[in-house]
Amino acid sequence: MSSITKKQQPSGQQSSLLDLAQEDPDLVRARKLAAELEYHNYLYHTLDAPIISDEAYDALYRELVALEERRPDLRTADSPTLRVGGRLLEGLSKKAHRHRMYGLDNVFSEQEWRDFVERMERAWDVQANGALPLTFWCDPKLDGLALEIIYENGVLQEALTRGDGEIGEVVTEAVRTIRTVPLRLHGADPLPVRLEVRGEVVLFRKDFVALNARQKALGRKTFSNARNAAAGTLRQLDLSETGSRPLRFLAYSLGEVDWGHAAPCLYHSALMARLSEYGFLTPPEGKLCFAPDEVVRYVQWVHDNRQNFPVDIDGAVAKQDNLEVQKVLGFTARAPRFAVAFKFPAMQAQTLLQAIEVQVGRTGALTPVAVLTPVAVGGVIVSRATLHNEAEIRKRDVRVGDTVIVQRAGDVIPEVVGPVLAMRPKDSQEFVFPSTCPACGQPVYREAGEAILRCANLSCPAVRLRSIIHFVSKTGLDVQGVGQKWIAQLVQCERIQSPADLFTLTVQELQQFERMGEKLAQNFVDALEAARTTAPLHRLVSALGIRHVGEQTARALAIRFHDLDALKNASIETLQAMPDIGPEVAASIHNFFASPANCVLMERFKTLGLWPTQGSCEASGDDEPERQLPVGPLSGKTILFTGTLSVPRGKAQQWAESVGAVHLSGVSKKLDYLVAGEKAGSKLEKARLLGVTVLDEAAFRKLLEESGVLFA
């Protein structure tokens, strides 16, 4: 059995061992075991260079487990025994990042890259800062789940997913099970006081194949791609399941950092080396490029060799190497000015088009779907792909029996590019789009200016199924635990014919379905009851599935109208007077409530007690409860933010909405206030031309204070 050397021991493990040996030999042994286990874990999982057998490692591990069971006070936050998991979490909480996790702008060609470099040069003040250095750290763009891991004094404290960039899910316990994540930073003192390490959680290709083989052998659902498998694994509430899957974390940048007495990194290339010293994996084949032309050559090399990487990649990233230059260049509203992602063309493959199925959505839209002989496209097994609509089928001239080219649009959504005409069968025939709905047999129609055919039958079983699935989905009432498969079974046996029927289900009825036990049935009913009694008005409006009404429009309607009766009685003119609601959206809302069948549904909701009003409370997630909005200078006013503020825009938007303001997506005559921070761009110019009131951040905060918002 190997013993850990002084150089190899994690920080803080050696200096005090001799002092403590006389006082507490168990403590000394526990620390030594923990250090040795983490060292061998690092060799095995990060460096792929083990020096002891699995049996020897297991013996060390069992000794530490026994010691911690006998002396629970010896178990520390960085104990290797915490990697196994073995318990269930009740749910994932949410927390704000100290610094926003931005996405990257994309470039798709050499010219777009050179345009990006020119924009960076224009944003650089040569007189104040001297010539802009054009040295870049480049590495592959990983196709995984973005993550931030927080260390304090070298010990892992917390881990957050990227979320929306400002607020992420807390996944600390799951991240402890990832063997390539150091529980304590490697290296000698001094270590940073605080270090927020950012990177990507991935599954290597070989591990993804092995995971799917295991899932299949256990009779479980297999994963469509490695990214989804990694994301789903990290959000697992069963930590023993998380710990059993071979996730890896690859670090590539930092969030907030307090170096303390540690030597700070001045260059991104030095930071990558430091992260490796701390015990992290980093993206493979990273390289320092000393000119924009060298970046182009590097990106081409990555593109040509993308299939040889151990992990799925969908591009390459170039970052300004000088960290002080990064800080000076700063960020736009959505992305850094010092870094950019080269997006590679979608990966393609050829396969046989076996059939074309026409699906019916919740709005009655008929969508053709290609049924394909399964084929691997960029690490994903594709067996179905969208054909968009009838016009696209004709334009691309695809026919059943064709060998077709398939790609993942944006490396995500599978689509059929077109046929390989040289391989077309001689007896092939053009696909004839149905003139009647394939679900109910009723005639279909096409609205003026639309390419999509629709079924007009409100009682169409396919429309009904999709509508009810949407009703309970995350963009609807967000009813946890009521999945699509159960909805499909309930609709198929005609127990549910409208969303209102969901709230009449009983535990006894549900237990009659195969694999629906008493506990699951009770959870099902409880979840629906919670939604019935606590769902806020905007969720119900969104759940109705009104065409052109998404979550943001639903929120605006819930602020403007007291309840569904008030919304139903609103005229088209009243609706059009609202921000961001034009003639098409107003007509869609009006037509929805003009339908007799929909009016009957609203009355059933009212009878069942599913009738939220303006200011009702949402008891889901970590959202703040909605309340009656105060009367103040921002109440009912429309607002938009541009430029750089002292707080994230999302936070400023939350403040404004909390006092009754309505956030718009763009500048128009309906906008009351534009809050302009530093380096405001075209939105500021347009607002001035339209006569919109422009506020700086100080004036905006003053209005918030007048509305009752208190600042520390």
Disulfide bonds with the S-S distance in Angstrom:
none
